[in-house]
Amino acid sequence: MLAVKKRVSREMLTSFTFDYTKEPVLTVKEGELFVVETQDNTGGRIRSENELPTVEFLKPNSDFDPGKFNPVSGPIYIEGARRGDLLEISIHEIIPSETGVTLLQEGRGPCANSRKWPELGENYTKIIRHIPGPSGTLRDGVALYSENLSWPLSPFIGTIGVAPDFEIHSSMAGQLPCAGNWDSRDMKEGSKLYVNCYHDGALLFLGDVHAGQGDAEWGGVAADEVEAQVTLSCRIIRNKRIPYARIEKEDSIIQLFADKPLEDAVHNAIFNLMDWMVEEYRMNPRDVYILITIHPSFRINIYQMVRDPLFKYVVGAEFPKRYLKS
């Protein structure tokens, strides 16, 4: 576990919006490590399989439209960041809690009205136990679904970004170029997220950590939702803009995009990835166009494809760094 002095505790004020009018809960210097203790998507309301995700049980949060779920911590003020800069957010460590929760909710999800499997349309809570891994922590732990079924934890930040220019967006349904409930499994330890800054201090928000999730989060109600401790740092890239948030992993680059229909999200992600490869890696546009078409390592990741009128579909166009050559 990294030694860090500055921390946003779970008990501190959290938000259900990316909101530029909120006062910062923490100020950090460029490059300084800091910890954010996040809440799960219900704000810790559901702890037992006897507690079902009914509208009544989740009041007053369920009284709003969209509901007040996916709480985010922030804003965090990054000293020196200014409008027109690009913020690089490095994710150093994600430690999920000892248990996660996943849900089925009446009337929600693609199988909510199934005649074949009517139980998929009923309220249901599943608690998933987590045990430490080789590091002795839950960073690389194991999810125990049942006595006979387990798999490695793969924690990531589901909702993250900075306050948009002048609008205020929901932390659950907002999916913007600079922030969103992207539910990208590549927002994990060792990754860097790049987002445009629209305000002094950037005003960073994050929350909604998942201990694991399948591509598309197809069921739509919940992944392996957890509280977590996240360690980050930020770097400022002066006077630079990008068309949409980007992720850099150790061995690849990923261009995010959220849109509907799915093919529009895919096309926009690929086009912006091409622009990234041409502008920053000085590759020939014709070579980039051909490589994305023929290279077997090029990937389209479908991170979130929740069938809900409030949500866009989130994809990531990914290309390996070792082939970023002119």
Secondary structure, 3 states (H helix, E strand, C coil): CCCCCEEECCCCCEECEECCCCCCCEEECCCCCEEEEECCCCCCCCCCCCCCCCCCCCCCHHHCCCCCCCCEEEEEEECCCCCCCEEEEEEEEEEECCEEEEEECCCCCCCCCCCCCHHHHCCEEEEEEEECCCCCCHHHCEEEEECCEEEECCCEEEEEEECCCCCCEECCCCECCCEEECCCCCCCCCCEEEEECCCCCCCEEEEEEECCCCCECCCCCCCCECCEEEEEEEEEECCCCCCCCEEECCCEEEEEEEECCHHHHHHHHHHHHHHHHHHHHCCCHHHHHHHHHHCCCCEEEEEECCCCCCCCEEEEEEEEHHHCCC
